[in-house]
Every structure is written in C-alpha cells, then in structure tokens.
Amino acid sequence: MISEKLYIFRYITSQLKEGWVNNMRDIIRKHFGGVGKGWFNIKETSKETYEFGKLKKLLTRIRLSMEESILEIAQQSLYLFVNSFISCIPKVTTINGPGDVINSFSDSIVDEEQVSENREPLFTIDLIFKQGHDLPKYGPDPVTIPKNILEIFDKGVTELQQISQLEPKVLEGLFKKQANLVLKAPIRPKTKPELNADKMIDENMWVWNLYEKLEQELMRAIEPLHTYLKTYEKYKALSSLNPDEHVHKRDANEGDEGDKDLRKEIQEIKKEIYEFMQKEEQIKKEIPEIIVVSLFKINCKDVRKLYEGKYSEIVKGLTNLM
C-alpha cells in the first residue's frame, strides 16, 4: 500500500517536472522560433530588451497559470491521499478478545452494515513471538507505518517544489546563470503557523493542517493494536509452558507412586489427555488465523500454531506414558 502510494507520487511529479514543462517549452519554441528580432524573440540576449518586451509578459502569464495549476494539483492530490487513509480508519474499534473485534465506521447500525462491506484493511502485519518475550509482538512494528506515510506526504510536497520555470528553458541564452529557477509551489511549514490578527494567514496553513490531521488519525489507528496485544496476557503461562518438562514431571510422579493401582493411573492420564485436548480446541476457537483490527489485517497463524502445538505435544507425550 505504502509503496503503491509512493509510486503514484513519483509518477505524477516526474510527469510534471519533465513531460509538462518540456511540452510547454516545445510549444513555445514551435510557434515563436521563427519570429526573429522583435517583441517575441526567443533568441533574445539583451536582458533590458527582454524585460520590456511582450515575451516577458507572455511567459509571466504562463508561469502564473502553471503555478495556479500546481496549487490545484497539490490540493486535490494531498486531500485525496489523506482521505484514502482516514476513510479506512474505524471511528471505534471494540476489542473483547483475541477473536472478538468489532470495527465500527458509523454511529448507525444500518449505515454500519453498508459501510463495512466496502472497507478493507490497508496493511498486513504478523503476530509473532520474539526470543525473551512471554507475549507475542507485531512484525513489522506498526509504529513505523505512520512515519512512513508522513514521509511520503512530505516527499510529494517537496517534489512539487522542484518543477522548473519555463523562462530558462525557452531563453537559454538569457538565463545561463539562472537555469535552476523553479515554479512556486505549496510547502509544509517547519512549525505550526500562528493565527494572529496582526499577521496575514500563512498561505500554506492548509498543508500543515492536512499533515497534522493525517498524523493524528494514523496514531489513533494504531492505538487498538496495543489493546489487542493485551488480550494475549491470559496466555502468559501457556507461552512459558515447556511440554517436555510437563510430561517428564508427570512421568516422575508416576515413578514415585509405584504401588498405586495401574488402572487408576491410566485413568488419570486419560483424563489429563482429554483436558489438554479440550484446551487445544479452545485455542482454535479463541484465536483466529486472521483478524482485522483498525487499519490492519493481523496474521495470528504462527501464535495460534505455537499454542496448539504445546498442548498437542503434551497430549502426545502423555499418550506415550500409557
């Protein structure tokens, strides 16, 4: 998802920086290349003559039109980019257990049924065990996702600031030392613009507000992931359970009770086997293979398999004792 958004931004900006500007240059050269000396001489070498000529006014008007287009493209693209994420973030995510999560996108039950059908999680992460931890963790860490998305936002804004002006491209002989002139484009202020009655409103306030809104919503989107992890605290004992040690301990206890009725011992082992088989089935019911929490589709297969496997190994070991 993130790589796709980055590709789109790069494609659009490359078309603007190269295709758009170069096409405009070629059109002007085609129509004014044969004019020669006069008001529209694109081979003019006198700065003074150019400043008072009609070609200057034409290129200025074109520049202003292009800058207006850049502003419009920036607004449409950035609002679309931000809303593509925000629209997929549930208003409320209710977590009742590992397999019981409700993502609510609307306050109305009727609307909820209609809206939820069209919502798909944007990211896939795995629930995994890391060495030294008794609770599962996410891989990759979802905390990095908002940072990556915000970097794409900034990258898109920065790219728009690198679109060349037409004058140096059309009048190469006149702008040899100013070949890097760029068109005016929106920027994201380094600090939040202040609303002060004595000062003019920063024209880039909308960029800051959009960035801030995206950041806040993305941070809100990952909060349910922390809550979801807490539902696995009930399995802490299971996480640290060693099947071999459990079976070995059971075997040792039997050896200490050599005079005990063998038939009774077998019945107790069978009872224990049944209990662990029930626990294994309970894990399958409680922990799904896949679950959606907020923006994320979580793959729980490895954790579920690990928990199931512990009970399965104990059952196998106990069975061998009989």
Number of C-alpha atoms within 10 A of each C-alpha: 10 12 11 9 15 17 12 12 21 16 11 16 20 16 13 19 18 12 13 14 17 17 12 15 18 14 12 15 17 10 10 16 15 12 13 12 10 13 15 20 18 24 18 19 14 10 11 9 13 20 11 11 15 15 19 17 14 11 16 15 12 16 18 13 12 20 19 15 13 20 16 13 14 19 16 11 17 19 15 12 17 20 14 12 16 18 12 19 26 20 15 16 21 16 18 12 15 18 19 15 17 15 20 20 22 16 10 10 11 9 12 14 13 13 13 15 8 8 15 14 15 15 15 16 15 21 21 19 17 12 8 6 11 16 23 22 16 19 15 13 11 19 14 9 16 18 14 13 22 17 13 20 23 14 14 21 21 16 17 25 17 18 25 20 23 23 22 19 21 22 19 17 14 19 16 11 10 11 16 14 16 19 18 19 20 20 18 19 14 7 7 12 16 11 11 8 7 6 8 9 12 14 11 14 18 16 22 18 14 17 18 14 13 22 17 12 15 22 14 16 24 19 15 20 20 12 16 20 16 14 15 17 14 10 15 13 11 17 19 12 14 14 20 14 11 14 20 15 12 15 15 11 11 15 11 9 11 10 8 11 9 13 8 10 15 15 12 12 17 16 12 16 20 13 14 20 17 13 16 20 13 12 18 16 11 13 20 17 15 15 17 19 25 29 24 22 17 22 20 21 15 15 22 19 16 15 19 20 14 20 24 19 16 22 22 14 19 23 15 9 13 12
